Each structure stands twice: as structure tokens, then as C-alpha cells.
Amino acid sequence: MAAGAAAAAGAAAGGGRCPEVPSASFLTALLSLLVSAPRLLLPPPPPPPGEPEVPLPPSGLALRPAALRRDWEGSPSPSCLPGEHHCPPPILLPILSSERTFILPSCPVYRLITYILVYEHPLSLLSGLVIIWRFAGSFEKSVGTVRHSFFTLVFAFFSALLFVLLETLWALAGFGGVEDPRGFTPVAFAMLGVSSIRTRMRRTLFFGVPVSASVIPWLLLFASWFIPQTSFLSNICGLFIGFIYGLGYCSCLDLSESVALKLDHKFPFSLLRRATVLNYVSGSSLERRAIQTRKGAARHSLQSAKGQGSRPWATAQSQRPRRGQGSRGNDGLSRRAASTHHV
């Protein structure tokens, strides 16, 4: 009975939903699969007879910072893909040199956001899905689905802008090229930077080793170096954007809780609320705390039920007399009774 009550309490706290799959994080992972999986899994079209095999061109949703610059000395517009015409006029960057002028064309703005859905390696796609589930999911549970969606767009946009600026300065300095930003990793580092600034924990466990909470972002930044085709510079840009926002320097870009509560009942968030399979996180902080309290109470009752299930056996074992203990007790009682009668 106690176990059944605990299971019922757990179902009531979860509301029949999957608590490990928040709505916005699930949609981000699904869009990443729809965008990147066909390019990675489907075979490329065969080349014409007698011609060498040509690698796939970069995705139209990728950022491609190298395509955002061009030489002033007559090279074609960098924002134009092969076969495209009527490219928009470029916008000059305030970065000049004695020999070249680098410009930032007015390319489609959506590329500054859609690059987080593009993966060009199977291992990077798998790593991106794990990162979305672990970091984006926990961030969504702490701020709500609406604010998580808003911060995903903001962090992706400003991380890309900062990366383009630093990559242009890197090219002007004459250094080698850097890896183009791909995937959700820069946004995940921005969310990690916000969480590390605003957390109340001083120490945490990192693979079983207690370390300071402020060191975790830098350890994970070093670990991201081993993800295939990831941009270390874009990860640094995302972490820097997260630190700036966590310290309160971008409070003007914040989304208030009252606005988030209104958007909870607007499309498409109203549609996500009806999806019983996913876990829609409300924009109300009080409601999120109440849900966490109910989950904690259900978990505690389940642990208590498990303890009570094993307790009767332990109680019977403790009440069972040891071998020879009962006969010795009876002998002691008879001796005391005999001595009393003799007196």
C-alpha cells in the first residue's frame, strides 16, 4: 500500500509527463536531427562520368564566417552562393588596413541563429544531442520554456556576432583560419556561464572529484576541444556572453516573468502545453518551485516506502532470540526464584 501511494504521488507530481525531456530542448534536438541527419546519413549524389568526386557544399543554414568577408580588389560578393544573383550591398566594418578592407555583407540574418542546428560529423551530432539534453534541459527547468527559447536566440545571435568580429581580427592579424561555429555548443556554454555566476553552490562533484563550481566551465571548455569539428573560439565567445549576462550587464535584454506568463498562453507555447509527452516548464517561478517541492515529496515517500518494505524482515530478525539466549534467560529466572524461596 505504501509503495502504491508513493507511485501515485510520483505520477501526480510528474503529471504523466516525461520530466527528463523539456519541450524547448526536445524541439531543438529534433530540429538538429532534421537539419543535419540527412546530410550525414544519406549518400551524396554521384559525380558526372569522368569527373572527380566533389564534397558536399556547406549547409545553407551554416554561419560560414569566411563567406562574410571578401577582398576589396574585385572578388565576388561573399554572401552570394554559386548561382545566386542580386546580392545585397555590403556593410563596411570599421576595420581597415593598408592593403585590404574587410567588409561584412548584409547576409541573411537567420544564419546568425540557424548555425546551432548544423552538424557535419556524426560524433559532433551525437555530442550535440547529449549537450542539449544535459545543459539546455537543466537550464530550461530553472528558467521556464519561454525564457529558455528567448535566451537560446539571444545567446546564439550575440555569440555569432562576437565570433565574426574576433575571426575577422584574427584574419587581419595574418594568423591561420579557425573552425566555423557549428551546433549548440556555444549556446550551451553561454547557459553554463550564467548558471556558474548565479549558482549558490560553492563546490560540486566533477566525475566524483569535489571541485569549485567556478572551475566547471573552464574544465568543460577544455573538454570541448576533443569534440569533432567544434569551434573552440565560438565556445569561448558563448561562455563570455554568458558571463556578461550572469553579471547583470545585459539586464535590458532580459525577459520579465510577467511577459513570460503571458507568452505561456500564446502560440506556439500554448500548443506545447497540450503535449502530454513533453514537460512544459511554466514561466512562473512559484509554480516551478511548487513542482520541485512535489517531486521532492514524492521521491521521499517512495524512499520511505522502500524502507518500510524491508523493515519488517529486519524487525523480525532483531526480535528473534539468539541461539541459547532463551534457555539461559529461563535458567537465570529459575535460580533467582529458588534463592528467593530459600530466604
C-alpha positions as CSV (number, residue, x, y, z in Angstrom):
1,M,0.0,0.0,0.0
2,A,2.8,2.4,0.9
3,A,4.6,1.7,-2.4
4,G,1.4,2.2,-4.3
5,A,0.7,5.5,-2.6
6,A,4.3,6.6,-3.4
7,A,3.9,5.7,-7.0
8,A,0.6,7.6,-7.2
9,A,2.3,10.6,-5.6
10,G,5.1,10.4,-8.2
11,A,2.7,10.2,-11.0
12,A,0.7,13.2,-9.6
13,A,3.9,15.2,-9.3
14,G,5.0,14.4,-12.8
15,G,1.6,14.9,-14.3
16,G,2.1,11.9,-16.6
17,R,4.8,13.7,-18.4
18,C,8.4,12.8,-19.1
19,P,10.4,15.0,-16.7
20,E,13.7,14.5,-18.4
21,V,12.5,15.9,-21.8
22,P,11.6,19.6,-21.6
23,S,9.7,20.9,-24.5
24,A,12.0,23.5,-26.0
25,S,15.1,21.3,-25.6
26,F,13.3,18.4,-27.3
27,L,12.4,20.7,-30.2
28,T,15.9,21.9,-30.5
29,A,17.2,18.3,-30.7
30,L,14.5,17.3,-33.2
31,L,15.3,20.3,-35.5
32,S,19.1,19.4,-35.3
33,L,18.3,15.9,-36.4
34,L,16.1,17.0,-39.2
35,V,18.7,19.5,-40.5
36,S,21.9,17.5,-40.1
37,A,20.9,13.8,-40.2
38,P,20.0,13.7,-43.9
39,R,23.4,15.2,-44.9
40,L,25.3,12.8,-42.7
41,L,23.4,9.6,-43.3
42,L,22.2,9.8,-46.9
43,P,24.9,9.1,-49.6
44,P,26.0,12.1,-51.7
45,P,24.9,12.2,-55.3
46,P,27.3,10.5,-57.7
47,P,29.5,12.8,-59.8
48,P,29.3,13.0,-63.5
49,P,31.2,10.4,-65.5
50,G,34.9,11.2,-65.8
51,E,34.9,13.9,-63.0
52,P,36.3,13.5,-59.5
53,E,34.0,13.3,-56.6
54,V,33.2,16.7,-55.1
55,P,32.5,17.1,-51.4
56,L,29.1,18.3,-50.3
57,P,28.8,22.1,-50.1
58,P,28.3,23.7,-46.7
59,S,24.8,23.9,-45.5
60,G,22.8,26.9,-46.3
61,L,21.9,27.3,-42.6
62,A,25.6,27.4,-41.6
63,L,27.2,30.7,-40.5
64,R,30.3,30.5,-42.8
65,P,32.3,33.5,-41.4
66,A,34.8,33.2,-44.3
67,A,31.9,33.9,-46.7
68,L,31.1,37.1,-44.8
69,R,34.4,38.8,-45.9
70,R,35.8,39.5,-49.3
71,D,38.8,41.2,-50.7
72,W,38.1,44.7,-51.9
73,E,40.1,44.1,-55.1
74,G,37.3,42.8,-57.2
75,S,36.4,39.3,-55.8
76,P,32.8,38.3,-56.0
77,S,30.5,39.1,-53.2
78,P,31.0,36.7,-50.3
79,S,27.3,36.5,-49.4
80,C,26.4,35.1,-52.8
81,L,26.3,31.4,-53.2
82,P,27.0,29.8,-56.7
83,G,24.2,30.7,-59.0
84,E,22.8,33.5,-56.8
85,H,22.3,37.0,-58.1
86,H,21.2,40.4,-56.9
87,C,23.2,40.2,-53.7
88,P,22.6,43.0,-51.2
89,P,25.1,45.7,-50.9
90,P,27.8,45.1,-48.2
91,I,28.1,47.0,-44.9
92,L,31.7,48.1,-44.2
93,L,33.2,47.1,-40.9
94,P,35.3,49.7,-39.2
95,I,38.4,47.6,-39.6
96,L,40.9,48.9,-42.2
97,S,44.4,48.1,-43.1
98,S,46.9,49.5,-45.6
99,E,46.3,46.7,-48.2
100,R,42.8,45.3,-47.6
101,T,39.4,46.4,-46.3
102,F,37.3,43.6,-44.8
103,I,33.5,44.1,-45.0
104,L,30.5,42.4,-43.5
105,P,27.8,41.9,-46.2
106,S,24.2,42.2,-45.2
107,C,23.8,38.4,-45.4
108,P,20.6,36.6,-44.3
109,V,20.3,37.3,-40.6
110,Y,18.9,33.8,-39.9
111,R,22.4,32.3,-40.3
112,L,23.4,34.0,-37.1
113,I,20.9,31.7,-35.4
114,T,20.4,28.6,-37.5
115,Y,24.1,27.6,-37.3
116,I,23.2,26.0,-33.9
117,L,21.3,23.3,-35.8
118,V,24.0,22.4,-38.3
119,Y,26.4,19.4,-37.7
120,E,28.8,18.0,-40.2
121,H,30.1,15.0,-38.3
122,P,28.2,12.1,-36.8
123,L,30.1,12.3,-33.5
124,S,29.5,16.0,-33.2
125,L,25.8,15.4,-33.8
126,L,25.7,12.8,-31.1
127,S,27.7,15.1,-28.7
128,G,25.3,18.0,-29.6
129,L,22.2,15.9,-28.7
130,V,23.8,15.0,-25.3
131,I,24.7,18.6,-24.7
132,I,21.2,19.8,-25.5
133,W,19.7,17.1,-23.2
134,R,22.0,17.9,-20.3
135,F,22.7,21.6,-20.3
136,A,19.7,23.1,-22.2
137,G,17.3,20.8,-20.4
138,S,18.6,21.8,-16.9
139,F,18.6,25.5,-17.9
140,E,15.0,25.2,-19.2
141,K,13.9,23.6,-15.9
142,S,15.4,26.6,-14.0
143,V,14.0,29.5,-16.1
144,G,11.0,28.1,-17.9
145,T,10.3,27.1,-21.5
146,V,9.5,30.6,-22.8
147,R,12.6,32.3,-21.3
148,H,14.8,29.3,-22.4
149,S,13.6,29.8,-26.0
150,F,14.3,33.5,-25.8
151,F,17.7,33.1,-24.3
152,T,18.6,30.5,-26.9
153,L,18.0,33.0,-29.7
154,V,19.8,35.8,-27.9
155,F,22.8,33.8,-26.9
156,A,23.2,32.3,-30.4
157,F,22.9,35.7,-32.1
158,F,25.4,37.6,-29.9
159,S,27.8,34.6,-29.8
160,A,27.9,34.6,-33.6
161,L,28.4,38.3,-33.8
162,L,31.3,38.2,-31.4
163,F,32.8,35.3,-33.2
164,V,32.6,37.1,-36.6
165,L,34.3,40.1,-35.1
166,L,37.1,38.1,-33.4
167,E,37.6,35.9,-36.5
168,T,38.0,39.0,-38.7
169,L,40.6,40.4,-36.3
170,W,42.3,37.0,-36.4
171,A,42.4,37.1,-40.2
172,L,43.7,40.6,-40.3
173,A,46.5,39.7,-38.0
174,G,47.6,37.1,-40.5
175,F,47.0,34.0,-38.4
176,G,45.6,30.8,-39.7
177,G,41.9,30.1,-40.1
178,V,39.7,28.9,-37.3
179,E,36.9,26.4,-37.2
180,D,33.5,27.6,-38.2
181,P,30.9,27.6,-35.4
182,R,28.5,24.6,-35.6
183,G,26.0,23.1,-33.3
184,F,24.5,24.1,-30.0
185,T,27.8,24.1,-28.1
186,P,28.3,27.9,-28.0
187,V,24.8,28.4,-26.6
188,A,25.3,25.7,-24.1
189,F,28.4,27.4,-22.8
190,A,26.5,30.7,-22.5
191,M,23.9,28.9,-20.4
192,L,26.7,27.3,-18.4
193,G,28.3,30.7,-17.8
194,V,25.0,32.2,-16.5
195,S,24.5,29.2,-14.2
196,S,28.0,29.3,-12.8
197,I,27.7,33.0,-12.0
198,R,24.3,32.8,-10.3
199,T,24.6,29.5,-8.5
200,R,24.7,29.3,-4.7
201,M,26.9,26.2,-4.7
202,R,30.5,26.7,-3.7
203,R,31.7,23.2,-4.6
204,T,30.4,20.4,-6.7
205,L,31.4,17.0,-8.0
206,F,33.1,16.6,-11.3
207,F,33.4,12.9,-12.2
208,G,33.3,12.1,-8.4
209,V,36.0,14.7,-7.6
210,P,34.9,17.7,-5.5
211,V,35.9,21.0,-7.2
212,S,34.9,24.6,-7.1
213,A,31.8,25.4,-9.0
214,S,33.5,28.3,-10.8
215,V,36.1,25.9,-12.3
216,I,33.5,23.7,-14.0
217,P,33.0,25.9,-17.1
218,W,36.7,26.0,-17.8
219,L,37.1,22.3,-17.4
220,L,34.2,21.7,-19.8
221,L,35.7,24.2,-22.2
222,F,38.9,22.2,-22.3
223,A,36.9,19.0,-22.8
224,S,35.1,20.6,-25.8
225,W,38.4,20.7,-27.6
226,F,38.0,16.9,-28.3
227,I,34.6,17.2,-29.9
228,P,35.0,16.7,-33.7
229,Q,34.6,19.9,-35.8
230,T,33.8,22.1,-32.9
231,S,34.9,25.7,-32.8
232,F,36.9,26.5,-29.7
233,L,36.7,30.2,-30.4
234,S,32.9,30.1,-30.7
235,N,32.8,28.2,-27.3
236,I,34.8,31.0,-25.7
237,C,32.5,33.6,-27.2
238,G,29.5,31.8,-25.8
239,L,31.0,31.5,-22.4
240,F,31.9,35.2,-22.4
241,I,28.4,36.1,-23.4
242,G,27.0,34.0,-20.5
243,F,29.4,35.6,-18.0
244,I,28.3,39.1,-19.2
245,Y,24.6,38.3,-18.8
246,G,25.1,36.5,-15.5
247,L,26.9,39.5,-14.0
248,G,23.9,41.7,-14.9
249,Y,25.4,43.8,-17.7
250,C,22.7,42.8,-20.2
251,S,19.7,43.2,-18.0
252,C,18.0,45.3,-20.7
253,L,17.7,42.1,-22.8
254,D,16.1,40.1,-20.0
255,L,12.6,38.8,-20.4
256,S,10.4,39.6,-17.4
257,E,8.4,36.9,-15.6
258,S,5.1,38.7,-16.4
259,V,5.8,38.7,-20.1
260,A,6.8,35.0,-19.9
261,L,3.5,34.2,-18.2
262,K,1.6,36.0,-21.0
263,L,3.5,34.1,-23.6
264,D,2.7,30.8,-21.9
265,H,-0.8,31.1,-23.3
266,K,0.2,32.3,-26.8
267,F,1.1,30.2,-29.9
268,P,3.3,28.2,-30.2
269,F,3.7,27.8,-26.4
270,S,0.1,27.1,-25.9
271,L,0.4,24.2,-28.2
272,L,3.4,22.8,-26.4
273,R,1.5,23.0,-23.1
274,R,-1.0,20.5,-24.5
275,A,1.7,18.0,-25.4
276,T,1.4,15.5,-22.6
277,V,4.5,13.6,-23.6
278,L,6.8,16.6,-23.0
279,N,7.4,18.5,-19.9
280,Y,6.4,22.2,-20.4
281,V,8.1,24.3,-17.8
282,S,5.9,27.3,-16.7
283,G,7.2,30.8,-16.7
284,S,6.1,31.3,-13.1
285,S,8.9,30.8,-10.5
286,L,6.3,29.9,-7.8
287,E,4.8,27.2,-9.9
288,R,8.3,25.8,-10.7
289,R,9.2,25.7,-7.0
290,A,5.9,24.0,-6.2
291,I,6.5,21.3,-8.8
292,Q,10.0,20.8,-7.4
293,T,8.6,20.5,-3.9
294,R,6.0,17.9,-5.0
295,K,8.7,15.9,-6.8
296,G,10.9,16.0,-3.7
297,A,8.0,14.9,-1.5
298,A,7.1,12.1,-3.9
299,R,10.7,10.9,-4.0
300,H,10.9,11.0,-0.2
301,S,7.7,9.0,0.1
302,L,9.0,6.4,-2.4
303,Q,12.2,6.0,-0.4
304,S,10.2,5.7,2.8
305,A,8.0,3.0,1.2
306,K,11.1,1.1,0.1
307,G,12.5,1.4,3.6
308,Q,9.2,0.1,5.2
309,G,9.1,-2.8,2.8
310,S,12.5,-4.1,4.1
311,R,11.9,-3.1,7.7
312,P,9.6,-5.9,8.9
313,W,12.2,-8.6,8.0
314,A,14.8,-6.6,9.9
315,T,12.5,-6.2,12.8
316,A,11.7,-9.9,12.9
317,Q,15.4,-10.7,12.7
318,S,16.1,-8.3,15.6
319,Q,13.3,-9.8,17.7
320,R,14.3,-13.4,17.1
321,P,16.3,-14.6,20.1
322,R,19.8,-15.8,19.5
323,R,20.8,-19.4,19.9
324,G,20.9,-20.4,23.6
325,Q,19.7,-16.9,24.7
326,G,16.2,-18.1,25.7
327,S,17.4,-21.1,27.7
328,R,20.0,-19.0,29.5
329,G,17.3,-16.5,30.4
330,N,15.0,-19.2,31.8
331,D,17.8,-20.7,33.9
332,G,18.5,-17.3,35.4
333,L,14.9,-16.7,36.3
334,S,14.6,-20.2,38.0
335,R,17.7,-19.6,40.0
336,R,16.5,-16.2,41.3
337,A,13.1,-17.8,42.2
338,A,14.8,-20.6,44.1
339,S,17.0,-18.3,46.0
340,T,14.1,-16.1,47.0
341,H,12.1,-19.2,48.2
342,H,15.1,-20.3,50.3
343,V,15.3,-17.0,52.0
